[in-house]
């Protein structure tokens, strides 16, 4: 709170920025990374452009791509909405090149992307594209929390180091130079995880189709078996592992244009839990079955649309998605369900470095009578309310809406003291923000809790720090309708 007030006091604010410059480097490695992306200014776009208010055109005589040592040239060309031989209106050149630059940058393969347009003597136009490849290989040690958030780990479990997972993650984010990703996890501790996944978004010659495969084995020492009236999870645990899960997944994607992707997926889980969990003492409705071993199949179809200036921390553009998921081979009973979901986010750029975000997400699950493991709603994925992070709210129909107003207050770069070609400096952008969220989750009265079947609202303000590879650190001071308030810390790879 004090930091936001000091923003309006010039001298104090400068002291804070100097403190942040010296302190942020040590923060970069606190949070485990799942997705690590590139960072560059959205103002890095076309130079030397001749514009015209009429209908005259430029003929594209050449497109030269430089700097891509590992990435295949045709992967970059795939994202450019014009080719050699095309004609572009002179008055639209700047906007067209900026859109092309954003699309290349949003592949998350480069730390910098620059488009230069050079008029030729014959009135044609030569396009030079210079990219700086990011570092793609990350064999990184892992230190993860088994709890849902850092706040829950600290507040509920007093930062107990026995409740952590440690190990090694190997990730290659551009395995063959075709934007394909390989991940391998070897984790131990309070939970175990041995898993691997591979995804290739461009598997055909037209670069319009892709696929993914994954498999793994996990073990857990505790399982949340029920929510109490106060929307806190009740955990079952004893000596040894109480949950074992084998899983395998395959996926297929279609992306014929630039912004919309259709995904098909099949996921199989063989889940074996301690039989006490489904007893009358704990939760016989956990599976809606007397069998503690379940073969669970999920079939999904989803559509996503992403068109923003920066997919990982957007300030302008549109994102939406919708889809359906069918769990089980029947329509009722046990773990069988059908889910419809959708989400929407619109980013508006205003004057004086302000921008705002309008977001909404919703889901519905049929039939309304669901096993406990199928009733996740607010507190999971995009269905969350800032200020209610320490609560879980089950539901078979739920929705949230959010509004955020951000302002960029400063940006700077810290040079790397040793030479790294893919990362010569560490950039920082700092935003202040205020926000408000609302939500609702419906659940049968027999499972009612303090936060179900009620209009929910929260609000707050905070600071976002965006640094290299679009890693985002968030410090948020939130309050809710229960009269509670507190400071929440987050770390994530982009939006």
GUTOR-800416 format. One line per field, with one value per residue (C-alpha): residue number from 1; chain; x, y, z. Coordinates in nm, 2 decimals, decimal comma, always signed. Layout:
i (NUM | ...);
ch (A | ...);
c1 (X | ...);
c2 (Y | ...);
c3 (Z | ...);
***
This chain:
i (1 | 2 | 3 | 4 | 5 | 6 | 7 | 8 | 9 | 10 | 11 | 12 | 13 | 14 | 15 | 16 | 17 | 18 | 19 | 20 | 21 | 22 | 23 | 24 | 25 | 26 | 27 | 28 | 29 | 30 | 31 | 32 | 33 | 34 | 35 | 36 | 37 | 38 | 39 | 40 | 41 | 42 | 43 | 44 | 45 | 46 | 47 | 48 | 49 | 50 | 51 | 52 | 53 | 54 | 55 | 56 | 57 | 58 | 59 | 60 | 61 | 62 | 63 | 64 | 65 | 66 | 67 | 68 | 69 | 70 | 71 | 72 | 73 | 74 | 75 | 76 | 77 | 78 | 79 | 80 | 81 | 82 | 83 | 84 | 85 | 86 | 87 | 88 | 89 | 90 | 91 | 92 | 93 | 94 | 95 | 96 | 97 | 98 | 99 | 100 | 101 | 102 | 103 | 104 | 105 | 106 | 107 | 108 | 109 | 110 | 111 | 112 | 113 | 114 | 115 | 116 | 117 | 118 | 119 | 120 | 121 | 122 | 123 | 124 | 125 | 126 | 127 | 128 | 129 | 130 | 131 | 132 | 133 | 134 | 135 | 136 | 137 | 138 | 139 | 140 | 141 | 142 | 143 | 144 | 145 | 146 | 147 | 148 | 149 | 150 | 151 | 152 | 153 | 154 | 155 | 156 | 157 | 158 | 159 | 160 | 161 | 162 | 163 | 164 | 165 | 166 | 167 | 168 | 169 | 170 | 171 | 172 | 173 | 174 | 175 | 176 | 177 | 178 | 179 | 180 | 181 | 182 | 183 | 184 | 185 | 186 | 187 | 188 | 189 | 190 | 191 | 192 | 193 | 194 | 195 | 196 | 197 | 198 | 199 | 200 | 201 | 202 | 203 | 204 | 205 | 206 | 207 | 208 | 209 | 210 | 211 | 212 | 213 | 214 | 215 | 216 | 217 | 218 | 219 | 220 | 221 | 222 | 223 | 224 | 225 | 226 | 227 | 228 | 229 | 230 | 231 | 232 | 233 | 234 | 235 | 236 | 237 | 238 | 239 | 240 | 241 | 242 | 243 | 244 | 245 | 246 | 247 | 248 | 249 | 250 | 251 | 252 | 253 | 254 | 255 | 256 | 257 | 258 | 259 | 260 | 261 | 262 | 263 | 264 | 265 | 266 | 267 | 268 | 269 | 270 | 271 | 272 | 273 | 274 | 275 | 276 | 277 | 278 | 279 | 280 | 281 | 282 | 283 | 284 | 285 | 286 | 287 | 288 | 289 | 290 | 291 | 292 | 293 | 294 | 295 | 296 | 297 | 298 | 299 | 300 | 301 | 302 | 303 | 304 | 305 | 306 | 307 | 308 | 309 | 310 | 311 | 312 | 313 | 314 | 315 | 316 | 317 | 318 | 319 | 320 | 321 | 322 | 323 | 324 | 325 | 326 | 327 | 328 | 329 | 330 | 331 | 332 | 333 | 334 | 335 | 336 | 337 | 338 | 339 | 340 | 341 | 342 | 343 | 344 | 345 | 346 | 347 | 348 | 349 | 350 | 351 | 352 | 353 | 354 | 355 | 356 | 357 | 358 | 359 | 360 | 361 | 362 | 363 | 364 | 365 | 366 | 367 | 368 | 369 | 370 | 371 | 372 | 373 | 374 | 375 | 376 | 377 | 378 | 379 | 380 | 381 | 382 | 383 | 384 | 385 | 386 | 387 | 388 | 389 | 390 | 391 | 392 | 393 | 394 | 395 | 396 | 397 | 398 | 399 | 400 | 401 | 402 | 403 | 404 | 405 | 406 | 407 | 408 | 409 | 410 | 411 | 412 | 413 | 414 | 415 | 416 | 417 | 418 | 419 | 420 | 421 | 422 | 423 | 424 | 425 | 426 | 427 | 428 | 429 | 430 | 431 | 432 | 433 | 434 | 435 | 436 | 437 | 438 | 439 | 440 | 441 | 442 | 443 | 444 | 445 | 446 | 447 | 448 | 449 | 450 | 451 | 452 | 453 | 454 | 455 | 456 | 457 | 458 | 459 | 460 | 461 | 462 | 463 | 464 | 465 | 466 | 467 | 468 | 469 | 470 | 471 | 472 | 473 | 474 | 475 | 476 | 477 | 478 | 479 | 480 | 481 | 482 | 483 | 484 | 485 | 486 | 487 | 488 | 489 | 490 | 491 | 492 | 493 | 494 | 495);
ch (A | A | A | A | A | A | A | A | A | A | A | A | A | A | A | A | A | A | A | A | A | A | A | A | A | A | A | A | A | A | A | A | A | A | A | A | A | A | A | A | A | A | A | A | A | A | A | A | A | A | A | A | A | A | A | A | A | A | A | A | A | A | A | A | A | A | A | A | A | A | A | A | A | A | A | A | A | A | A | A | A | A | A | A | A | A | A | A | A | A | A | A | A | A | A | A | A | A | A | A | A | A | A | A | A | A | A | A | A | A | A | A | A | A | A | A | A | A | A | A | A | A | A | A | A | A | A | A | A | A | A | A | A | A | A | A | A | A | A | A | A | A | A | A | A | A | A | A | A | A | A | A | A | A | A | A | A | A | A | A | A | A | A | A | A | A | A | A | A | A | A | A | A | A | A | A | A | A | A | A | A | A | A | A | A | A | A | A | A | A | A | A | A | A | A | A | A | A | A | A | A | A | A | A | A | A | A | A | A | A | A | A | A | A | A | A | A | A | A | A | A | A | A | A | A | A | A | A | A | A | A | A | A | A | A | A | A | A | A | A | A | A | A | A | A | A | A | A | A | A | A | A | A | A | A | A | A | A | A | A | A | A | A | A | A | A | A | A | A | A | A | A | A | A | A | A | A | A | A | A | A | A | A | A | A | A | A | A | A | A | A | A | A | A | A | A | A | A | A | A | A | A | A | A | A | A | A | A | A | A | A | A | A | A | A | A | A | A | A | A | A | A | A | A | A | A | A | A | A | A | A | A | A | A | A | A | A | A | A | A | A | A | A | A | A | A | A | A | A | A | A | A | A | A | A | A | A | A | A | A | A | A | A | A | A | A | A | A | A | A | A | A | A | A | A | A | A | A | A | A | A | A | A | A | A | A | A | A | A | A | A | A | A | A | A | A | A | A | A | A | A | A | A | A | A | A | A | A | A | A | A | A | A | A | A | A | A | A | A | A | A | A | A | A | A | A | A | A | A | A | A | A | A | A | A | A | A | A | A | A | A | A | A | A | A | A | A | A | A | A | A | A | A | A | A | A | A | A | A | A | A | A | A | A | A | A | A | A | A | A | A | A | A | A | A | A | A | A | A | A | A | A | A | A | A | A | A | A | A | A | A | A | A | A | A);
c1 (+0,00 | +0,27 | +0,46 | +0,15 | +0,12 | +0,49 | +0,45 | +0,31 | +0,61 | +0,89 | +1,19 | +1,05 | +0,96 | +1,31 | +1,45 | +1,21 | +1,32 | +1,68 | +1,60 | +1,42 | +1,71 | +1,94 | +1,69 | +1,51 | +1,80 | +1,78 | +1,40 | +1,43 | +1,50 | +1,25 | +0,96 | +0,97 | +0,91 | +0,67 | +0,67 | +0,96 | +0,93 | +1,10 | +1,09 | +1,12 | +0,97 | +0,65 | +0,80 | +1,06 | +0,90 | +0,93 | +1,18 | +1,25 | +0,88 | +0,73 | +0,36 | +0,10 | -0,26 | -0,38 | -0,42 | -0,06 | +0,11 | +0,45 | +0,55 | +0,74 | +1,06 | +1,25 | +1,22 | +1,55 | +1,56 | +1,87 | +1,98 | +1,80 | +2,07 | +1,86 | +1,50 | +1,40 | +1,34 | +1,00 | +0,88 | +0,93 | +0,78 | +0,47 | +0,39 | +0,43 | +0,10 | +0,26 | +0,52 | +0,75 | +0,54 | +0,25 | +0,15 | +0,07 | -0,10 | +0,16 | -0,07 | -0,10 | +0,27 | +0,35 | +0,05 | +0,11 | +0,48 | +0,39 | +0,13 | +0,39 | +0,65 | +0,41 | +0,32 | +0,68 | +0,76 | +0,46 | +0,61 | +0,81 | +1,13 | +1,31 | +1,42 | +1,41 | +1,24 | +1,30 | +1,14 | +1,31 | +1,15 | +1,38 | +1,23 | +1,41 | +1,48 | +1,21 | +0,95 | +0,94 | +1,01 | +1,27 | +1,19 | +1,47 | +1,38 | +1,65 | +1,58 | +1,78 | +1,71 | +1,64 | +1,81 | +1,60 | +1,75 | +1,68 | +1,80 | +1,68 | +1,66 | +1,30 | +1,17 | +0,79 | +0,52 | +0,25 | +0,00 | -0,20 | -0,02 | +0,27 | +0,02 | -0,14 | +0,20 | +0,30 | -0,04 | -0,17 | +0,14 | +0,39 | +0,63 | +0,69 | +0,99 | +0,86 | +0,58 | +0,79 | +0,88 | +1,24 | +1,42 | +1,51 | +1,33 | +1,47 | +1,30 | +1,39 | +1,16 | +1,27 | +1,39 | +1,43 | +1,40 | +1,03 | +0,90 | +0,85 | +0,89 | +1,03 | +0,99 | +1,11 | +1,04 | +1,21 | +1,07 | +1,08 | +0,99 | +0,64 | +0,51 | +0,67 | +0,65 | +0,82 | +0,68 | +0,77 | +0,59 | +0,65 | +0,45 | +0,51 | +0,27 | +0,38 | +0,38 | +0,27 | +0,42 | +0,16 | +0,24 | -0,13 | -0,14 | +0,03 | +0,03 | +0,14 | +0,20 | +0,26 | +0,29 | +0,37 | +0,34 | +0,27 | +0,24 | +0,10 | +0,13 | -0,20 | -0,53 | -0,79 | -1,10 | -1,36 | -1,43 | -1,56 | -1,82 | -1,55 | -1,43 | -1,10 | -0,97 | -0,97 | -0,67 | -0,63 | -0,28 | -0,09 | +0,25 | +0,34 | +0,17 | -0,21 | -0,26 | -0,10 | -0,18 | -0,06 | -0,15 | -0,11 | -0,24 | -0,24 | -0,35 | -0,40 | -0,43 | -0,53 | -0,42 | -0,48 | -0,46 | -0,26 | -0,49 | -0,73 | -0,64 | -0,86 | -0,74 | -0,85 | -0,73 | -0,76 | -0,64 | -0,64 | -0,57 | -0,55 | -0,61 | -0,56 | -0,63 | -0,63 | -0,97 | -1,03 | -1,08 | -1,41 | -1,54 | -1,83 | -1,58 | -1,43 | -1,61 | -1,81 | -1,89 | -1,53 | -1,57 | -1,95 | -1,83 | -1,73 | -1,42 | -1,10 | -0,94 | -1,07 | -0,98 | -1,08 | -1,10 | -1,13 | -1,22 | -1,19 | -1,24 | -1,15 | -1,10 | -0,87 | -0,82 | -0,51 | -0,44 | -0,24 | +0,07 | +0,24 | +0,07 | +0,24 | +0,17 | -0,08 | -0,16 | -0,37 | -0,57 | -0,82 | -0,80 | -1,09 | -1,15 | -1,43 | -1,48 | -1,63 | -1,49 | -1,65 | -1,53 | -1,62 | -1,80 | -2,14 | -2,36 | -2,45 | -2,31 | -1,96 | -1,72 | -1,91 | -1,97 | -1,98 | -1,84 | -1,88 | -1,64 | -1,54 | -1,32 | -1,27 | -1,01 | -1,00 | -0,70 | -0,74 | -0,45 | -0,50 | -0,30 | -0,02 | +0,09 | -0,25 | -0,42 | -0,71 | -0,82 | -1,17 | -1,19 | -1,46 | -1,47 | -1,75 | -1,83 | -2,12 | -2,10 | -2,38 | -2,55 | -2,56 | -2,50 | -2,13 | -1,85 | -1,63 | -1,33 | -1,55 | -1,68 | -1,38 | -1,49 | -1,36 | -1,01 | -0,89 | -0,74 | -0,89 | -1,18 | -1,02 | -1,09 | -0,81 | -0,85 | -1,01 | -0,69 | -0,69 | -1,04 | -1,17 | -1,53 | -1,69 | -1,96 | -2,13 | -2,20 | -1,97 | -1,85 | -1,62 | -1,57 | -1,27 | -1,16 | -0,80 | -0,65 | -0,27 | -0,02 | +0,34 | +0,55 | +0,90 | +1,13 | +1,50 | +1,77 | +2,05 | +2,35 | +2,47 | +2,83 | +2,93 | +2,87 | +2,56 | +2,47 | +2,10 | +2,06 | +2,30 | +2,09 | +1,79 | +1,50 | +1,25 | +0,91 | +0,71 | +0,33 | +0,10 | -0,26 | -0,60 | -0,86 | -1,20 | -1,34 | -1,69 | -1,80 | -2,07 | -2,06 | -2,38 | -2,38 | -2,66 | -2,77 | -2,66 | -2,30 | -2,35 | -2,07 | -2,01 | -1,91 | -2,13 | -2,45 | -2,36 | -2,25 | -1,88 | -1,67 | -1,31 | -1,08 | -0,73 | -0,42 | -0,06 | +0,26 | +0,36 | +0,73 | +0,79 | +1,14 | +1,34 | +1,15 | +0,83 | +0,86 | +0,61 | +0,63 | +0,31 | +0,27 | -0,10 | -0,29 | -0,64 | -0,96 | -1,29 | -1,65 | -1,56 | -1,37 | -1,04 | -0,74 | -0,38 | -0,07 | -0,03 | +0,28 | +0,28 | +0,54 | +0,45 | +0,56 | +0,36 | -0,02);
c2 (+0,00 | +0,24 | +0,18 | +0,29 | +0,61 | +0,68 | +0,66 | +1,01 | +1,14 | +1,18 | +1,15 | +0,85 | +0,67 | +0,71 | +0,55 | +0,25 | +0,21 | +0,20 | -0,05 | -0,27 | -0,26 | -0,40 | -0,65 | -0,80 | -1,01 | -1,23 | -1,27 | -1,42 | -1,77 | -1,80 | -1,93 | -2,26 | -2,21 | -2,39 | -2,16 | -1,92 | -1,68 | -1,38 | -1,02 | -0,72 | -0,38 | -0,37 | -0,06 | -0,27 | -0,26 | -0,12 | +0,15 | +0,35 | +0,32 | +0,54 | +0,60 | +0,74 | +0,84 | +0,72 | +0,39 | +0,35 | +0,02 | -0,13 | -0,45 | -0,68 | -0,77 | -0,96 | -1,08 | -1,15 | -1,32 | -1,30 | -1,42 | -1,76 | -2,02 | -2,29 | -2,20 | -2,31 | -2,01 | -2,14 | -2,13 | -1,76 | -1,72 | -1,91 | -1,61 | -1,34 | -1,23 | -1,15 | -1,30 | -1,20 | -1,09 | -0,94 | -0,58 | -0,38 | -0,04 | +0,22 | +0,38 | +0,04 | -0,06 | +0,04 | -0,14 | -0,45 | -0,47 | -0,42 | -0,70 | -0,93 | -0,84 | -0,92 | -1,26 | -1,36 | -1,24 | -1,43 | -1,76 | -1,72 | -1,82 | -1,49 | -1,22 | -0,96 | -0,92 | -0,63 | -0,55 | -0,30 | -0,19 | -0,06 | +0,12 | +0,02 | +0,23 | +0,05 | +0,15 | -0,20 | -0,28 | -0,50 | -0,64 | -0,73 | -0,93 | -0,96 | -1,19 | -1,27 | -1,63 | -1,70 | -1,98 | -2,29 | -2,55 | -2,54 | -2,83 | -2,67 | -2,78 | -2,77 | -2,66 | -2,67 | -2,64 | -2,90 | -2,63 | -2,42 | -2,10 | -1,94 | -1,78 | -2,10 | -2,27 | -1,98 | -1,91 | -2,27 | -2,47 | -2,22 | -2,27 | -2,63 | -2,75 | -3,11 | -3,00 | -2,94 | -3,13 | -3,12 | -3,26 | -3,18 | -3,06 | -3,07 | -2,86 | -2,78 | -2,52 | -2,55 | -2,91 | -2,95 | -2,58 | -2,62 | -2,47 | -2,82 | -2,87 | -3,15 | -3,17 | -3,43 | -3,42 | -3,62 | -3,50 | -3,64 | -3,53 | -3,48 | -3,60 | -3,79 | -3,72 | -3,90 | -3,77 | -3,66 | -3,47 | -3,37 | -3,13 | -3,04 | -2,76 | -2,80 | -3,16 | -3,13 | -2,96 | -2,68 | -2,61 | -2,61 | -2,92 | -3,04 | -3,31 | -3,37 | -3,68 | -3,71 | -3,98 | -3,99 | -4,14 | -3,95 | -4,03 | -3,82 | -3,84 | -3,65 | -3,61 | -3,35 | -3,55 | -3,29 | -2,92 | -2,80 | -2,53 | -2,26 | -2,37 | -2,51 | -2,85 | -3,14 | -3,36 | -3,73 | -3,85 | -4,13 | -4,29 | -4,36 | -4,26 | -4,25 | -4,17 | -4,33 | -4,21 | -4,34 | -4,11 | -4,08 | -3,82 | -3,75 | -3,43 | -3,30 | -2,93 | -2,74 | -2,38 | -2,28 | -1,90 | -1,69 | -1,65 | -1,94 | -2,30 | -2,60 | -2,87 | -3,23 | -3,43 | -3,78 | -3,82 | -4,15 | -4,17 | -4,49 | -4,36 | -4,57 | -4,41 | -4,54 | -4,71 | -4,52 | -4,20 | -4,34 | -4,48 | -4,33 | -4,17 | -3,95 | -3,91 | -4,19 | -3,94 | -3,89 | -4,11 | -4,17 | -4,54 | -4,80 | -4,88 | -4,70 | -4,78 | -4,58 | -4,58 | -4,22 | -4,11 | -3,75 | -3,65 | -3,28 | -3,04 | -2,67 | -2,36 | -2,08 | -1,73 | -1,52 | -1,19 | -0,96 | -0,74 | -0,97 | -1,30 | -1,34 | -0,99 | -0,82 | -0,45 | -0,46 | -0,73 | -1,01 | -1,36 | -1,61 | -1,98 | -2,23 | -2,60 | -2,92 | -3,21 | -3,55 | -3,76 | -4,12 | -4,34 | -4,30 | -4,00 | -4,04 | -4,20 | -4,25 | -4,00 | -3,95 | -3,58 | -3,34 | -2,99 | -2,68 | -2,39 | -2,05 | -1,76 | -1,41 | -1,13 | -0,79 | -0,56 | -0,19 | +0,05 | +0,41 | +0,72 | +0,80 | +0,43 | +0,32 | +0,00 | -0,19 | -0,56 | -0,70 | -1,07 | -1,34 | -1,72 | -1,96 | -2,33 | -2,57 | -2,94 | -3,19 | -3,36 | -3,14 | -3,43 | -3,49 | -3,68 | -3,47 | -3,49 | -3,33 | -3,03 | -2,80 | -2,45 | -2,12 | -2,14 | -2,35 | -2,24 | -1,91 | -1,93 | -1,74 | -1,43 | -1,21 | -1,19 | -1,53 | -1,73 | -1,93 | -2,07 | -2,34 | -2,31 | -2,62 | -2,59 | -2,74 | -2,40 | -2,10 | -1,77 | -1,49 | -1,14 | -0,91 | -0,56 | -0,43 | -0,09 | -0,08 | +0,19 | +0,15 | +0,37 | +0,29 | +0,05 | +0,00 | -0,25 | -0,41 | -0,52 | -0,88 | -0,86 | -1,17 | -1,23 | -1,41 | -1,36 | -1,46 | -1,23 | -0,93 | -0,75 | -0,81 | -0,57 | -0,46 | -0,30 | -0,20 | -0,15 | -0,04 | -0,15 | -0,16 | -0,43 | -0,57 | -0,92 | -1,07 | -1,43 | -1,69 | -2,07 | -2,29 | -2,62 | -2,84 | -2,73 | -3,06 | -2,96 | -2,59 | -2,39 | -2,03 | -1,92 | -2,13 | -1,99 | -1,64 | -1,33 | -1,29 | -0,97 | -0,87 | -0,59 | -0,46 | -0,30 | -0,40 | -0,40 | -0,61 | -0,65 | -0,79 | -0,91 | -1,13 | -1,40 | -1,23 | -1,37 | -1,17 | -1,11 | -0,98 | -0,82 | -0,77 | -0,63 | -0,77 | -0,76 | -0,95 | -0,94 | -1,13 | -0,84 | -1,01 | -0,85 | -0,94 | -0,94 | -1,20 | -1,28 | -1,46 | -1,56 | -1,68 | -1,69 | -1,43 | -1,37);
c3 (+0,00 | +0,10 | -0,23 | -0,43 | -0,22 | -0,26 | -0,64 | -0,62 | -0,43 | -0,68 | -0,45 | -0,26 | -0,58 | -0,72 | -0,41 | -0,45 | -0,81 | -0,71 | -0,45 | -0,70 | -0,94 | -0,68 | -0,54 | -0,84 | -0,97 | -0,65 | -0,70 | -1,05 | -0,93 | -0,64 | -0,84 | -1,04 | -1,41 | -1,62 | -1,91 | -1,97 | -2,26 | -2,43 | -2,35 | -2,59 | -2,64 | -2,85 | -3,01 | -3,18 | -3,53 | -3,88 | -3,96 | -4,28 | -4,38 | -4,65 | -4,59 | -4,82 | -4,76 | -5,10 | -5,27 | -5,40 | -5,32 | -5,25 | -5,42 | -5,18 | -5,37 | -5,10 | -4,74 | -4,57 | -4,23 | -4,02 | -3,68 | -3,66 | -3,61 | -3,47 | -3,57 | -3,92 | -4,15 | -4,26 | -3,90 | -3,90 | -4,25 | -4,12 | -3,90 | -4,16 | -4,33 | -4,66 | -4,90 | -5,18 | -5,47 | -5,26 | -5,29 | -4,97 | -4,95 | -4,85 | -4,59 | -4,42 | -4,42 | -4,06 | -3,92 | -4,13 | -4,03 | -3,66 | -3,68 | -3,84 | -3,58 | -3,30 | -3,46 | -3,49 | -3,14 | -3,00 | -3,11 | -2,79 | -2,97 | -2,97 | -2,72 | -2,99 | -3,32 | -3,56 | -3,90 | -4,13 | -4,46 | -4,72 | -5,03 | -5,36 | -5,67 | -5,86 | -5,59 | -5,45 | -5,09 | -4,93 | -4,58 | -4,35 | -4,03 | -3,76 | -3,47 | -3,15 | -3,04 | -2,68 | -2,48 | -2,54 | -2,31 | -1,94 | -1,72 | -1,40 | -1,04 | -0,90 | -0,57 | -0,57 | -0,31 | -0,29 | -0,17 | -0,41 | -0,34 | -0,15 | +0,08 | +0,17 | +0,24 | +0,47 | +0,64 | +0,68 | +0,71 | +0,85 | +0,55 | +0,64 | +0,43 | +0,45 | +0,22 | -0,08 | -0,39 | -0,53 | -0,82 | -1,18 | -1,49 | -1,83 | -2,09 | -2,46 | -2,60 | -2,96 | -2,99 | -3,37 | -3,46 | -3,54 | -3,22 | -3,07 | -2,70 | -2,49 | -2,11 | -1,86 | -1,49 | -1,22 | -0,88 | -0,53 | -0,18 | -0,04 | -0,38 | -0,67 | -1,04 | -1,33 | -1,65 | -2,01 | -2,28 | -2,64 | -2,85 | -3,22 | -3,34 | -3,70 | -3,81 | -4,17 | -4,48 | -4,48 | -4,11 | -4,02 | -3,80 | -3,49 | -3,22 | -2,86 | -2,64 | -2,27 | -2,01 | -1,64 | -1,29 | -0,98 | -0,61 | -0,33 | +0,05 | +0,10 | -0,08 | -0,04 | +0,02 | +0,10 | +0,15 | +0,49 | +0,54 | +0,54 | +0,20 | +0,32 | +0,19 | +0,43 | +0,37 | +0,42 | +0,49 | +0,66 | +0,64 | +0,28 | -0,04 | -0,05 | -0,42 | -0,72 | -1,07 | -1,42 | -1,70 | -2,08 | -2,32 | -2,69 | -2,87 | -3,22 | -3,32 | -3,63 | -3,69 | -4,05 | -3,99 | -3,74 | -3,44 | -3,40 | -3,30 | -3,26 | -3,02 | -2,98 | -2,68 | -2,52 | -2,16 | -1,97 | -1,59 | -1,39 | -1,04 | -0,72 | -0,38 | -0,03 | +0,02 | +0,35 | +0,15 | -0,01 | +0,32 | +0,51 | +0,76 | +0,49 | +0,16 | -0,01 | -0,28 | -0,38 | -0,69 | -0,65 | -0,64 | -0,39 | -0,61 | -0,50 | -0,84 | -1,14 | -1,51 | -1,61 | -1,97 | -2,09 | -2,44 | -2,52 | -2,81 | -2,76 | -2,97 | -2,87 | -3,03 | -2,94 | -3,11 | -2,88 | -2,89 | -2,64 | -2,56 | -2,22 | -2,08 | -2,32 | -2,33 | -2,64 | -2,82 | -2,76 | -2,62 | -2,60 | -2,57 | -2,55 | -2,56 | -2,43 | -2,23 | -2,18 | -1,89 | -1,88 | -2,13 | -1,99 | -1,91 | -1,54 | -1,23 | -1,09 | -1,25 | -1,57 | -1,67 | -1,96 | -1,92 | -2,12 | -2,06 | -2,20 | -2,13 | -2,27 | -2,22 | -2,39 | -2,35 | -2,41 | -2,45 | -2,33 | -2,33 | -2,08 | -2,05 | -1,90 | -2,02 | -1,89 | -1,89 | -1,90 | -1,83 | -1,78 | -1,74 | -1,70 | -1,69 | -1,65 | -1,57 | -1,65 | -1,48 | -1,17 | -0,94 | -0,96 | -0,79 | -0,56 | -0,79 | -1,07 | -0,87 | -0,89 | -0,98 | -0,84 | -0,72 | -1,01 | -1,34 | -1,49 | -1,24 | -0,96 | -0,76 | -0,63 | -0,26 | -0,21 | -0,30 | +0,02 | -0,05 | -0,28 | -0,40 | -0,55 | -0,81 | -1,12 | -1,27 | -1,21 | -1,35 | -1,27 | -1,42 | -1,36 | -1,44 | -1,40 | -1,46 | -1,51 | -1,56 | -1,66 | -1,43 | -1,54 | -1,74 | -1,74 | -1,83 | -1,62 | -1,82 | -1,77 | -1,62 | -1,82 | -2,19 | -2,29 | -2,65 | -2,62 | -2,31 | -2,31 | -2,04 | -1,81 | -1,89 | -1,63 | -1,67 | -1,36 | -1,36 | -1,08 | -1,09 | -0,92 | -0,98 | -0,88 | -0,93 | -0,90 | -0,92 | -0,84 | -0,80 | -0,79 | -0,60 | -0,46 | -0,11 | +0,04 | -0,03 | +0,06 | +0,21 | +0,32 | -0,03 | -0,25 | -0,41 | -0,32 | -0,51 | -0,44 | -0,48 | -0,41 | -0,50 | -0,44 | -0,59 | -0,66 | -0,86 | -1,16 | -1,25 | -1,60 | -1,67 | -1,91 | -2,10 | -1,98 | -1,63 | -1,42 | -1,04 | -0,88 | -0,54 | -0,47 | -0,17 | -0,18 | +0,02 | +0,00 | +0,12 | +0,43 | +0,56 | +0,51 | +0,35 | +0,29 | +0,07 | -0,20 | -0,39 | -0,73 | -0,99 | -1,34 | -1,69 | -1,86 | -1,87);
***
